[in-house]
Amino acid sequence: MPFDDIFSDPPPAGPEVGKTFLRHALKVWARENGVTEDNLTGLVHQILDFAHDSIRDARYQRGLSA
């Protein structure tokens, strides 16, 4: 392996890595803020759905103004 390859940036993480990290961070935040285990999964799904829809809507709005 060439010396420069050791210090090169790793390939960018795919969307699943980001989604998994965000899901974990939301679970930690929710537990620290008193969300019960019964409500935890539903809350995480709602937040992820909201984020996904917001990103999709922003891309759509940007496409309309182009």
N, C-alpha and C positions, 0 to 999 in steps of 0.2 A: 504494500500500500504506500503510495507516495506521501511524503511528509505533509504536503498542503491538504490532502484529503482528511487527515486527522482533525484538522481545525475548521473544516468547512461546515457551513450551517447544515443542520439536519433537514431532510425534506419536510415541507409544511404538513402539519397534521390534517387529516381529513375531517369532514363535518361530524363524524361519529365520535371522534375524540373530544371535540368541543362540546358536543351534546352530553356526553358522559360526564365531563368535568362540570358543566353547568348543573346537571342533575344532582351531582354530589354536593356542590356548593349550596344549592337550594335546600337540600335535605339538612345540611348542617345548620344553615340559617334558620330554617323552620323549627328545628329542635331547640335551638338556643332561644327562640322567641315563643316557646310554649305550644307549638302546634302538636297535637296528639298524634300518635302513630296511626290511629284510625283515619285521620284526615290528611296525613302526610303525602301519600301517593297521589291522591286526587289534587291536592294543592300544587304539587310539582308538575303534574300533567297540565293543569290549567295555566300555569305560568309559562311553561314551554310552548303550549299552543298559542298563547297570547303573543309571545316573542316571535314565533314563526309567522303568525298572521301579520304582525306589525312590519316585519321585514318584507314580506310578500307585498303588502299594500304600499310600502315606501317604494319598492322597485316598480310597481305598477304606476304609481303617481309620477315617478321620475320618467317613466316611458311616455306618459301622456304629455309631459311638458317639453319633451325633446323635439 
